[in-house]
Amino acid sequence: MIEVRAVQAVPPLLRTAPWSGTGIRVAVLDTGIDLGHPDFAGRIVSTASFVPGETVQDGHGHGTHVAGTVAAHRKPVGGQRRYSTAPGAQLLIGKVLSNSGSGTSGGVLAGMNWAIGQGAHVISMSLGSPVAPGQSHFTYYEAAGRAALDRSSLVIAAAGNSGDRPVGSPANCPLIMAVAALGQDLRRASFSCLGLNGNGGEINIAAPGVAVYSAWPRSKGSYQILNGTSMATPHVSGVAAILAQATGLQGRALWSRLVSTTTPLPESTQRVGRGLAKAPTRRLQIFPITPNPHGAESAIAPDDVTGGE
């Protein structure tokens, strides 16, 4: 439970946490999910696969682990310790990575478009590909990030696990929030990429990403401990869901509040961005939240859904 305590999803002593992401839709674009895992009963509201020939059922494990960090039940079946950040949130599961863990930018973009159409308030993407020093972001991901924000959806992505290399794609886009991983000492994990490239290649925020316990397909043992910026990203996505419920903020306004309410860390912004993501534990100014529209027209132009990595 150390990870959810670190982001205050389980609040410090003598403080309260009246929010759990209730009413907020978080899309997890990954390898799918174990649909029969008891810790997700009632949490999943919509699924879709963008991997040809594969269903949304997770044959890998990565997607199940990520989704568990976002919104598994507050009290897991079997007495397991709590590991979810926003147990009241609703999950939209888009399979954009295959059972072998690979995917294409076309599949990711299609998943993003689907998530926007499903009314996702937050789109969580623990995926990416390496970027060279000085390399710019892909314009089609920038267009997708803009389309999401224009429809009140915040896209959050893993910075990458290449160590002292630049933030990977698509997290290196200026309209997609890049997440660094922290160890249990709340210092940047050695594998977490750095904000070396400008124009979107910065680190925006950080969260726990070492020895993270979460759900795993039942056929593989039901629970697993993993490391990575992939594990940090759903912590931030869960905090974003809690903050969205607490304030009613969405899209760009939610981004601004999320990075402005972090806990500062004793490392540079190049390593950890604005600091540790932190869920609110006190009453905030609340704005009426407007449900994002479902099933609307395509948000991303067909010409943007190109390329591959």
Residue frames as qw, qx, qy, qz and C-alpha x, y, z in Angstrom:
[[0.000, 0.884, 0.467, 0.000, 0.00, 0.00, 0.00],
 [0.439, -0.498, 0.044, 0.746, 3.06, 2.25, 0.11],
 [0.250, 0.178, 0.498, 0.811, 2.47, 3.43, -3.46],
 [0.155, -0.705, -0.548, -0.422, -1.13, 4.56, -2.95],
 [0.463, -0.756, -0.273, 0.373, -0.14, 6.18, 0.35],
 [0.470, -0.197, 0.196, 0.838, 2.65, 8.06, -1.43],
 [0.024, 0.302, 0.447, 0.841, 0.15, 9.75, -3.78],
 [0.224, 0.029, 0.469, -0.854, -2.29, 10.26, -0.85],
 [0.551, -0.162, -0.599, -0.558, -4.97, 8.01, -2.38],
 [0.666, -0.513, -0.518, 0.160, -4.89, 6.56, 1.14],
 [0.008, 0.890, -0.066, 0.451, -4.54, 9.78, 3.12],
 [0.330, 0.327, -0.629, 0.623, -2.01, 10.62, 5.83],
 [0.338, -0.410, -0.750, 0.395, -2.98, 10.26, 9.47],
 [0.028, -0.574, -0.424, 0.700, -5.66, 12.71, 10.63],
 [0.238, 0.334, -0.320, -0.854, -6.66, 13.61, 7.09],
 [0.659, 0.331, 0.600, -0.309, -9.61, 12.41, 5.04],
 [0.043, -0.172, 0.712, 0.680, -10.09, 11.31, 1.43],
 [0.531, 0.370, 0.486, -0.587, -13.73, 11.87, 0.47],
 [0.636, 0.585, -0.218, -0.455, -13.12, 11.09, -3.20],
 [0.661, -0.203, 0.702, 0.168, -12.25, 7.89, -5.05],
 [0.016, -0.206, 0.670, 0.713, -12.80, 8.89, -8.70],
 [0.342, 0.449, 0.800, -0.203, -16.51, 8.08, -8.65],
 [0.434, 0.799, 0.313, -0.274, -18.20, 9.03, -11.92],
 [0.083, 0.786, -0.468, -0.396, -14.88, 9.51, -13.74],
 [0.943, 0.311, 0.117, -0.009, -14.05, 7.40, -16.79],
 [0.233, -0.713, 0.596, 0.287, -10.42, 6.33, -17.20],
 [0.883, 0.435, -0.126, -0.123, -9.42, 4.63, -20.44],
 [0.544, -0.545, 0.601, 0.214, -6.50, 2.22, -20.13],
 [0.744, 0.603, -0.222, -0.182, -4.88, 1.60, -23.52],
 [0.306, -0.577, 0.756, -0.041, -2.63, -1.42, -23.12],
 [0.153, 0.179, -0.946, -0.221, -2.64, -5.23, -23.58],
 [0.585, -0.354, -0.566, -0.460, -6.26, -5.54, -22.46],
 [0.386, -0.421, 0.529, -0.628, -7.46, -6.89, -19.12],
 [0.135, -0.083, -0.985, 0.073, -8.34, -10.17, -17.43],
 [0.424, -0.328, -0.292, -0.792, -12.10, -9.78, -17.78],
 [0.751, -0.388, -0.507, -0.166, -12.81, -12.42, -15.15],
 [0.396, 0.133, -0.572, 0.706, -10.53, -11.06, -12.43],
 [0.329, -0.684, -0.647, 0.073, -12.73, -10.55, -9.36],
 [0.337, -0.466, -0.195, 0.794, -10.99, -7.30, -8.39],
 [0.019, 0.066, -0.349, -0.935, -12.52, -5.63, -11.47],
 [0.008, -0.510, -0.856, -0.085, -16.12, -6.78, -10.99],
 [0.002, -0.869, -0.477, 0.131, -18.39, -3.86, -11.84],
 [0.295, -0.665, 0.149, 0.670, -15.48, -1.56, -12.70],
 [0.243, -0.093, 0.654, 0.710, -15.33, -2.12, -16.48],
 [0.431, 0.565, 0.360, -0.604, -17.93, -0.21, -18.50],
 [0.709, 0.669, -0.034, -0.219, -16.66, -0.67, -22.07],
 [0.593, -0.392, 0.590, 0.383, -13.98, -2.61, -23.95],
 [0.705, 0.687, -0.037, -0.169, -12.59, -2.75, -27.49],
 [0.734, -0.280, 0.436, 0.440, -9.66, -4.42, -29.20],
 [0.402, 0.857, -0.172, -0.273, -7.58, -2.69, -31.87],
 [0.219, -0.483, 0.822, 0.210, -5.23, -5.64, -32.32],
 [0.697, 0.248, -0.423, -0.524, -6.26, -7.74, -35.33],
 [0.724, 0.060, -0.683, -0.069, -7.23, -11.27, -34.39],
 [0.344, -0.039, -0.737, 0.580, -7.08, -10.72, -30.62],
 [0.372, -0.752, -0.495, -0.226, -9.84, -10.10, -28.11],
 [0.142, -0.814, 0.224, -0.517, -9.56, -7.66, -25.21],
 [0.899, -0.438, -0.008, 0.021, -8.75, -10.57, -22.86],
 [0.015, -0.870, 0.491, -0.038, -5.21, -9.98, -21.61],
 [0.983, 0.070, -0.123, 0.115, -2.82, -12.74, -22.59],
 [0.489, 0.550, -0.361, 0.573, 0.21, -10.74, -21.46],
 [0.567, -0.492, -0.517, 0.410, -0.47, -9.26, -18.02],
 [0.304, 0.032, -0.067, 0.950, 0.79, -5.69, -18.41],
 [0.249, -0.411, -0.318, -0.817, -2.64, -4.18, -19.08],
 [0.653, -0.540, -0.523, -0.093, -4.25, -5.97, -16.15],
 [0.585, -0.277, -0.340, 0.682, -1.51, -4.68, -13.84],
 [0.112, 0.149, 0.074, 0.980, -1.90, -1.10, -15.07],
 [0.429, -0.484, -0.436, -0.626, -5.70, -1.18, -14.83],
 [0.663, -0.468, -0.549, 0.199, -5.45, -2.55, -11.30],
 [0.399, -0.151, -0.246, 0.870, -3.36, 0.40, -10.19],
 [0.151, -0.267, -0.224, -0.925, -5.98, 2.76, -11.58],
 [0.558, -0.183, 0.060, -0.807, -9.26, 1.30, -10.38],
 [0.473, -0.115, -0.873, 0.009, -9.40, -2.19, -8.90],
 [0.550, -0.683, -0.421, -0.231, -11.73, -2.63, -5.93],
 [0.194, -0.772, 0.364, -0.484, -10.90, -0.82, -2.70],
 [0.601, -0.382, 0.657, -0.247, -11.07, -4.15, -0.87],
 [0.439, 0.364, -0.737, -0.363, -9.77, -6.85, -3.23],
 [0.927, -0.140, -0.149, -0.314, -11.33, -10.30, -3.11],
 [0.885, 0.047, -0.377, 0.270, -9.41, -12.71, -0.92],
 [0.575, -0.781, -0.082, 0.230, -8.17, -10.12, 1.55],
 [0.664, 0.263, 0.058, 0.698, -5.35, -8.78, -0.61],
 [0.250, -0.533, -0.187, 0.786, -4.02, -5.38, 0.41],
 [0.379, 0.864, 0.265, -0.202, -5.45, -2.38, -1.39],
 [0.557, -0.173, 0.402, 0.706, -3.39, -1.41, -4.43],
 [0.285, 0.651, 0.516, 0.478, -5.72, 0.78, -6.52],
 [0.212, -0.010, -0.120, 0.970, -5.48, 4.55, -6.62],
 [0.390, 0.047, -0.006, -0.920, -9.03, 5.47, -7.66],
 [0.122, 0.110, 0.986, -0.044, -11.27, 2.50, -6.76],
 [0.371, 0.566, 0.527, -0.514, -14.44, 4.43, -7.59],
 [0.221, 0.525, -0.408, -0.713, -13.48, 5.22, -11.19],
 [0.857, 0.358, 0.303, -0.213, -14.95, 3.47, -14.22],
 [0.409, -0.400, 0.661, 0.486, -12.61, 1.64, -16.59],
 [0.726, 0.625, -0.043, -0.283, -12.65, 1.80, -20.38],
 [0.643, -0.370, 0.603, 0.292, -10.31, -0.91, -21.66],
 [0.641, 0.712, -0.158, -0.239, -8.80, -0.49, -25.11],
 [0.828, -0.208, 0.413, 0.317, -6.45, -3.25, -26.29],
 [0.416, 0.879, -0.189, -0.137, -3.81, -1.54, -28.45],
 [0.010, 0.610, -0.792, -0.009, -0.90, -3.84, -27.61],
 [0.783, 0.081, -0.552, -0.276, -0.90, -7.53, -28.49],
 [0.894, -0.440, -0.015, -0.082, -0.54, -10.48, -26.16],
 [0.818, 0.104, -0.119, 0.553, 3.19, -10.32, -26.91],
 [0.370, -0.701, -0.175, 0.585, 3.26, -6.67, -25.77],
 [0.297, -0.093, 0.395, 0.864, 3.82, -5.05, -29.15],
 [0.300, 0.757, 0.527, -0.242, 1.72, -2.58, -31.12],
 [0.415, 0.356, 0.349, 0.761, 1.63, 0.13, -33.77],
 [0.001, 0.178, 0.170, -0.969, 0.99, 3.86, -33.67],
 [0.383, -0.168, -0.525, -0.742, -2.08, 3.27, -35.84],
 [0.535, -0.395, -0.747, -0.004, -3.54, 0.96, -33.21],
 [0.308, -0.326, -0.470, 0.760, -2.72, 3.40, -30.40],
 [0.127, 0.052, -0.126, -0.983, -4.30, 6.30, -32.29],
 [0.476, -0.288, -0.653, -0.513, -7.41, 4.25, -33.00],
 [0.495, -0.408, -0.700, 0.314, -7.62, 3.42, -29.30],
 [0.147, -0.222, -0.247, 0.932, -7.26, 7.08, -28.36],
 [0.294, -0.107, -0.376, -0.872, -10.03, 8.02, -30.77],
 [0.539, -0.365, -0.735, -0.190, -12.28, 5.31, -29.30],
 [0.405, -0.352, -0.589, 0.605, -11.56, 6.46, -25.75],
 [0.045, 0.093, 0.024, -0.994, -12.43, 10.05, -26.59],
 [0.449, -0.185, -0.535, -0.691, -15.67, 8.86, -28.18],
 [0.567, -0.360, -0.737, 0.077, -16.44, 6.84, -25.04],
 [0.321, -0.859, -0.095, -0.387, -16.28, 10.00, -22.93],
 [0.780, -0.178, -0.331, 0.501, -12.99, 9.24, -21.17],
 [0.219, -0.975, 0.017, -0.017, -11.98, 11.98, -18.75],
 [0.300, -0.717, 0.607, 0.164, -8.48, 10.47, -18.53],
 [0.904, 0.378, -0.196, -0.048, -6.61, 8.32, -21.06],
 [0.543, -0.664, 0.510, 0.061, -3.79, 6.30, -19.47],
 [0.829, 0.516, -0.216, -0.008, -1.09, 4.96, -21.81],
 [0.587, -0.616, 0.510, 0.127, 1.72, 2.88, -20.30],
 [0.828, 0.328, 0.362, 0.274, 3.37, 2.36, -23.65],
 [0.113, 0.932, -0.193, -0.284, 5.87, 3.97, -25.97],
 [0.878, 0.314, 0.042, 0.360, 8.99, 3.74, -28.09],
 [0.576, -0.450, 0.025, 0.682, 12.51, 5.17, -27.66],
 [0.303, 0.944, 0.106, 0.070, 13.45, 8.62, -28.94],
 [0.727, 0.171, -0.086, 0.659, 16.93, 9.83, -29.93],
 [0.296, -0.578, -0.167, 0.741, 18.52, 12.96, -28.47],
 [0.027, 0.340, -0.265, -0.902, 17.23, 15.96, -30.39],
 [0.044, -0.265, -0.851, -0.451, 14.45, 13.99, -32.06],
 [0.364, -0.076, 0.090, -0.924, 11.09, 15.75, -32.18],
 [0.490, 0.177, 0.748, -0.410, 7.69, 14.26, -31.43],
 [0.162, 0.267, 0.823, 0.475, 5.37, 12.76, -34.03],
 [0.230, -0.038, -0.063, -0.970, 2.80, 15.26, -35.26],
 [0.551, -0.281, -0.635, -0.463, 0.03, 12.67, -35.36],
 [0.496, -0.378, -0.683, 0.380, 0.35, 12.09, -31.62],
 [0.080, -0.142, -0.208, 0.964, 0.32, 15.83, -31.05],
 [0.394, -0.155, -0.400, -0.813, -2.91, 16.03, -33.07],
 [0.588, -0.341, -0.727, -0.096, -4.38, 13.21, -31.01],
 [0.367, -0.289, -0.546, 0.696, -3.41, 14.89, -27.75],
 [0.117, 0.040, -0.022, -0.992, -5.00, 18.14, -28.94],
 [0.498, -0.246, -0.590, -0.586, -8.17, 16.35, -30.01],
 [0.527, -0.357, -0.732, 0.245, -8.41, 14.75, -26.58],
 [0.208, -0.263, -0.374, 0.865, -7.94, 18.01, -24.70],
 [0.242, -0.064, -0.276, -0.928, -10.44, 19.74, -26.98],
 [0.644, -0.311, -0.554, -0.427, -12.96, 17.09, -25.92],
 [0.512, -0.654, 0.277, -0.483, -12.08, 17.48, -22.20],
 [0.987, -0.136, -0.051, 0.069, -9.93, 14.34, -22.00],
 [0.168, -0.846, 0.506, 0.014, -6.44, 14.35, -20.46],
 [0.919, 0.267, -0.278, 0.077, -3.85, 11.95, -21.96],
 [0.444, -0.750, 0.484, -0.077, -1.18, 10.66, -19.57],
 [0.900, 0.354, -0.252, 0.029, 1.72, 8.53, -20.83],
 [0.840, -0.425, 0.113, 0.317, 4.83, 6.75, -19.57],
 [0.034, 0.905, -0.342, -0.252, 8.11, 8.62, -20.03],
 [0.802, 0.448, -0.395, 0.019, 9.98, 5.40, -20.87],
 [0.841, -0.507, 0.179, 0.056, 12.49, 3.04, -19.25],
 [0.788, 0.484, -0.101, 0.366, 15.66, 3.82, -21.21],
 [0.666, -0.399, -0.172, 0.606, 17.51, 5.41, -18.31],
 [0.207, -0.624, 0.044, 0.752, 19.51, 8.52, -19.20],
 [0.221, 0.235, 0.658, 0.680, 17.85, 8.77, -22.62],
 [0.240, -0.062, -0.042, -0.968, 15.16, 11.27, -23.68],
 [0.549, 0.229, 0.549, -0.587, 11.47, 10.86, -22.87],
 [0.260, 0.086, 0.879, 0.391, 9.97, 8.38, -25.34],
 [0.372, -0.005, -0.350, -0.860, 7.05, 8.68, -27.75],
 [0.087, 0.715, 0.382, 0.579, 4.16, 9.51, -27.38],
 [0.467, -0.730, -0.347, 0.358, 4.92, 11.02, -23.95],
 [0.437, -0.229, 0.133, 0.860, 7.28, 13.48, -25.66],
 [0.080, 0.600, 0.507, 0.613, 4.34, 15.35, -27.23],
 [0.040, 0.186, -0.295, 0.936, 3.59, 18.76, -25.70],
 [0.584, -0.226, -0.066, -0.776, -0.12, 17.90, -25.31],
 [0.870, -0.187, -0.451, -0.069, 0.46, 14.54, -23.59],
 [0.446, -0.788, 0.336, -0.261, 1.53, 14.44, -19.93],
 [0.677, 0.366, -0.612, 0.185, 4.83, 12.59, -19.39],
 [0.747, -0.614, 0.094, -0.237, 5.28, 10.56, -16.19],
 [0.313, 0.549, -0.727, 0.269, 8.59, 9.65, -14.54],
 [0.836, -0.315, -0.448, -0.039, 9.01, 6.74, -12.13],
 [0.208, -0.720, 0.478, -0.459, 10.10, 7.06, -8.52],
 [0.500, 0.068, -0.834, 0.222, 11.62, 4.42, -6.26],
 [0.553, -0.620, -0.556, -0.001, 10.27, 3.69, -2.80],
 [0.456, -0.379, -0.223, 0.774, 12.60, 6.40, -1.49],
 [0.242, 0.891, 0.346, -0.168, 10.69, 8.82, -3.75],
 [0.131, -0.661, 0.442, 0.591, 13.75, 9.54, -5.85],
 [0.653, 0.535, -0.291, -0.451, 13.87, 9.09, -9.60],
 [0.918, -0.051, 0.389, 0.053, 14.26, 5.44, -10.58],
 [0.337, -0.502, 0.560, 0.566, 17.49, 4.83, -12.51],
 [0.385, 0.244, 0.791, 0.409, 15.60, 3.43, -15.51],
 [0.214, 0.816, 0.480, -0.243, 13.24, 6.43, -15.83],
 [0.527, 0.481, 0.277, 0.644, 13.90, 8.57, -18.92],
 [0.293, -0.465, -0.173, 0.817, 14.99, 12.20, -18.66],
 [0.316, 0.878, 0.326, -0.151, 13.54, 15.42, -20.05],
 [0.527, -0.306, 0.361, 0.706, 16.41, 16.05, -22.46],
 [0.201, 0.319, 0.570, 0.730, 14.47, 17.20, -25.54],
 [0.161, 0.253, 0.266, -0.916, 12.37, 20.34, -25.56],
 [0.464, 0.100, -0.361, -0.803, 9.03, 21.04, -27.25],
 [0.861, -0.145, -0.149, -0.464, 7.15, 18.39, -25.31],
 [0.766, 0.188, -0.585, 0.191, 10.08, 16.17, -24.40],
 [0.105, -0.496, 0.539, -0.673, 10.02, 17.32, -20.80],
 [0.310, -0.279, -0.875, 0.244, 9.02, 15.32, -17.72],
 [0.297, -0.568, -0.213, -0.737, 5.77, 16.76, -16.36],
 [0.671, -0.499, 0.222, -0.502, 5.11, 14.76, -13.19],
 [0.310, 0.329, -0.881, 0.141, 6.28, 11.71, -11.24],
 [0.809, -0.314, 0.089, -0.490, 4.82, 8.79, -9.27],
 [0.573, -0.407, 0.709, -0.052, 5.89, 5.47, -7.70],
 [0.770, 0.468, -0.302, -0.312, 7.14, 2.96, -10.26],
 [0.304, 0.426, -0.834, 0.174, 9.35, 0.48, -8.39],
 [0.100, -0.065, -0.948, 0.295, 8.13, -2.77, -6.79],
 [0.479, 0.003, 0.046, -0.876, 4.50, -1.93, -7.57],
 [0.194, 0.142, 0.960, -0.142, 1.99, -4.60, -6.54],
 [0.511, 0.245, -0.041, -0.823, -1.16, -4.93, -8.65],
 [0.851, 0.207, 0.360, -0.322, -3.51, -7.33, -10.42],
 [0.012, 0.409, -0.822, -0.397, -2.30, -9.97, -12.88],
 [0.694, 0.046, -0.482, -0.533, -4.23, -12.47, -15.02],
 [0.800, -0.348, 0.337, -0.355, -5.65, -15.29, -12.89],
 [0.966, 0.239, -0.084, 0.049, -4.01, -17.87, -15.15],
 [0.566, 0.519, -0.373, 0.520, -0.64, -16.36, -14.21],
 [0.472, -0.111, -0.618, 0.618, -1.15, -16.01, -10.45],
 [0.189, -0.819, -0.539, -0.060, -3.66, -13.12, -10.01],
 [0.225, -0.966, 0.046, 0.116, -1.12, -10.63, -8.58],
 [0.796, 0.262, -0.007, 0.546, 2.35, -9.43, -9.56],
 [0.320, -0.827, 0.038, 0.460, 5.05, -6.91, -8.63],
 [0.668, 0.519, 0.249, 0.471, 6.54, -4.87, -11.49],
 [0.324, -0.569, 0.041, 0.755, 8.87, -1.92, -12.10],
 [0.382, 0.319, 0.527, 0.689, 8.60, 0.79, -14.75],
 [0.137, 0.120, 0.010, -0.983, 7.26, 4.14, -15.82],
 [0.428, -0.245, -0.708, -0.506, 4.34, 1.96, -16.93],
 [0.457, -0.453, -0.718, 0.265, 3.61, 1.45, -13.24],
 [0.167, -0.284, -0.248, 0.911, 4.00, 5.16, -12.40],
 [0.149, -0.135, -0.439, -0.876, 1.59, 6.29, -15.11],
 [0.432, -0.498, -0.680, -0.322, -1.60, 4.67, -13.72],
 [0.382, -0.466, -0.509, 0.615, -0.86, 6.19, -10.31],
 [0.027, -0.196, 0.067, 0.978, -1.01, 9.63, -11.96],
 [0.299, -0.244, -0.644, -0.661, -4.10, 8.62, -13.95],
 [0.435, -0.516, -0.730, 0.109, -5.83, 7.56, -10.74],
 [0.249, -0.422, -0.298, 0.819, -4.88, 10.80, -9.00],
 [0.092, -0.003, -0.359, -0.929, -6.23, 12.70, -12.03],
 [0.375, -0.420, -0.741, -0.366, -9.54, 10.84, -11.68],
 [0.395, -0.549, -0.584, 0.449, -9.77, 11.72, -7.99],
 [0.158, -0.312, -0.035, 0.936, -8.93, 15.34, -8.73],
 [0.175, -0.194, -0.570, -0.779, -11.50, 15.46, -11.53],
 [0.409, -0.558, -0.716, -0.089, -14.19, 14.22, -9.15],
 [0.407, -0.500, -0.420, 0.639, -13.08, 16.57, -6.38],
 [0.111, -0.412, 0.053, 0.903, -12.98, 19.72, -8.52],
 [0.566, 0.671, 0.421, -0.227, -15.06, 19.08, -11.63],
 [0.084, 0.757, -0.429, -0.486, -12.06, 20.14, -13.74],
 [0.870, 0.280, 0.396, 0.084, -11.43, 18.47, -17.08],
 [0.677, 0.653, 0.097, 0.326, -8.96, 18.57, -19.97],
 [0.433, 0.554, -0.226, 0.674, -6.50, 21.47, -19.89],
 [0.386, -0.698, 0.191, -0.572, -7.80, 22.77, -16.56],
 [0.939, -0.338, 0.033, -0.049, -7.32, 19.34, -15.00],
 [0.786, 0.311, -0.175, 0.505, -3.76, 19.18, -16.36],
 [0.110, 0.678, -0.225, 0.691, -2.98, 22.57, -14.83],
 [0.637, -0.612, 0.180, -0.432, -4.39, 21.65, -11.41],
 [0.987, -0.097, -0.085, 0.097, -2.70, 18.24, -11.41],
 [0.701, 0.305, -0.217, 0.607, 0.81, 19.61, -11.93],
 [0.032, -0.660, 0.189, -0.726, 0.27, 22.60, -9.64],
 [0.709, -0.546, 0.156, -0.418, -0.71, 20.45, -6.65],
 [0.852, 0.170, -0.448, 0.210, 2.27, 18.08, -6.70],
 [0.668, -0.714, 0.092, 0.190, 4.63, 17.54, -3.80],
 [0.331, 0.844, -0.422, 0.026, 8.02, 19.10, -4.74],
 [0.967, -0.141, 0.011, 0.210, 10.94, 16.66, -4.78],
 [0.351, -0.806, 0.320, 0.354, 14.67, 17.31, -4.19],
 [0.586, 0.010, 0.611, 0.532, 15.57, 16.60, -7.82],
 [0.035, 0.292, -0.301, -0.907, 15.53, 18.63, -11.02],
 [0.658, 0.427, 0.202, -0.587, 12.50, 19.02, -13.27],
 [0.448, 0.498, -0.661, -0.337, 14.53, 17.22, -15.92],
 [0.144, 0.146, -0.968, 0.143, 14.32, 14.12, -13.73],
 [0.016, -0.372, -0.875, 0.309, 10.96, 14.35, -11.93],
 [0.032, -0.619, -0.510, -0.597, 9.06, 17.24, -13.51],
 [0.270, -0.643, 0.048, -0.715, 6.95, 19.32, -11.13],
 [0.234, -0.361, 0.736, -0.523, 7.09, 16.59, -8.47],
 [0.027, 0.106, 0.988, -0.112, 5.07, 13.75, -6.95],
 [0.397, -0.364, -0.513, -0.668, 1.42, 13.44, -8.00],
 [0.021, -0.061, -0.737, 0.673, -0.83, 13.94, -4.99],
 [0.231, -0.555, -0.728, -0.330, -4.53, 13.25, -4.48],
 [0.202, -0.520, 0.134, -0.819, -6.49, 15.94, -2.61],
 [0.424, -0.283, -0.814, 0.278, -7.39, 15.22, 1.00],
 [0.007, -0.421, -0.436, 0.795, -9.29, 18.39, 1.84],
 [0.375, 0.743, 0.534, -0.152, -12.29, 20.22, 0.46],
 [0.330, -0.093, 0.380, 0.859, -11.54, 22.06, -2.78],
 [0.385, 0.434, 0.009, -0.814, -13.41, 24.58, -4.88],
 [0.455, 0.209, 0.856, 0.127, -15.79, 22.46, -6.93],
 [0.319, 0.314, -0.319, -0.835, -17.00, 23.28, -10.40],
 [0.823, 0.222, 0.339, -0.398, -19.99, 21.40, -11.88],
 [0.275, -0.295, 0.820, 0.405, -18.63, 18.50, -13.92],
 [0.686, 0.423, -0.084, -0.586, -20.17, 17.97, -17.33],
 [0.815, -0.028, 0.572, 0.089, -20.17, 14.34, -18.51],
 [0.027, -0.429, 0.629, 0.648, -18.06, 13.93, -21.62],
 [0.754, 0.317, -0.045, -0.574, -20.24, 12.99, -24.61],
 [0.579, -0.150, 0.795, 0.104, -20.27, 9.33, -25.63],
 [0.579, 0.360, 0.703, 0.203, -20.34, 7.98, -29.15],
 [0.237, 0.848, 0.004, -0.474, -19.77, 11.28, -30.89],
 [0.745, 0.659, -0.105, 0.030, -18.13, 11.67, -34.28],
 [0.851, 0.054, -0.127, 0.507, -14.47, 10.78, -34.77],
 [0.301, -0.923, 0.007, 0.238, -12.26, 13.16, -32.81],
 [0.404, -0.520, 0.539, 0.525, -9.03, 12.35, -34.67],
 [0.571, 0.617, -0.229, -0.490, -8.88, 12.95, -38.40],
 [0.978, 0.124, 0.166, 0.023, -8.34, 9.73, -40.41],
 [0.593, 0.702, -0.271, 0.286, -5.18, 11.21, -41.92],
 [0.235, -0.746, 0.516, -0.349, -3.63, 11.33, -38.46],
 [0.861, -0.237, 0.422, -0.156, -3.95, 7.57, -37.94],
 [0.767, 0.573, -0.279, 0.071, -0.79, 6.62, -39.79],
 [0.094, 0.711, -0.636, 0.286, 2.71, 5.43, -39.10],
 [0.943, -0.239, -0.228, -0.042, 4.12, 2.64, -36.99],
 [0.117, -0.782, 0.560, -0.247, 6.79, 2.04, -34.39]]
